[in-house]
Amino acid sequence: MNNRNPLAPIPNQLFPDPSHIDIVSVEDPLICISDTFQDIMAFQSKYYEHGIPGAIPQIYVRKTVSEMLLSAARALPAGFKLKIFDAWRPFAVQKALYDDYFSHLRQAFEGQNKSDAELHKMASLFVSYPSTDPNSPFVHSTGGAVDLTIVDPSGKELNMGTDFDEFSDATHTAYFETGSDIEIRDNRRLLYHTMLSAGFTNYPSEWWHYDYGDRFWAAITNRKSIYPGIYMNPSSEHPHK
């Protein structure tokens, strides 16, 4: 693990452009962590709780990602835990989330002559297009993207300033760097530096979203992506890419 100051400022980050990213697939199985890592992490499958079509109660990630999460969890102050909201995501869930947000944007900008292309670009800042193209899978289909926060020794989520999956300027990871709320700023810093020290990258508009091996990670680190999408429920006998 890299030696990072866990309360150093969060820099302003450029949005990754994954359009040019190639995938060089590696063998790295998808595994369930919500049944095995409960001593060191907490889990709350948000989309399953909210009744999103196709959502599952378990949390799956690539094996390498699971090891990185363990490293990050062990680096937290004593008694604190990572709390995982979502990781591998079925196509049906991604489509439901994208369609809902796109519809919201269309209503919000009604009468302002926004084209569908413009609305799709706006939507993609917070929800990736539900692509099944093996050359450009949405990142949550790969098992490399993780949505999470930190809970204190009592199990209470640290105050991060916004809810998970809120779509606003305030969800940008570095938003509170220029504000006066030191508690929120330092809570985000702790999550950010803990995750980056474990090898993850952060998606700039979502304080909760971290990546490894997928197209966002590859674009930020100037590498090739190593994880294609997985579109079959991993609880099936033979999940495939």
Summary of the structure (lengths in Angstrom):
residues: 241
radius of gyration: 17.3
end to end distance: 30.0
largest distance: 53.0
contacts: 721
relative contact order: 0.22
helix: 33%
strand: 12%
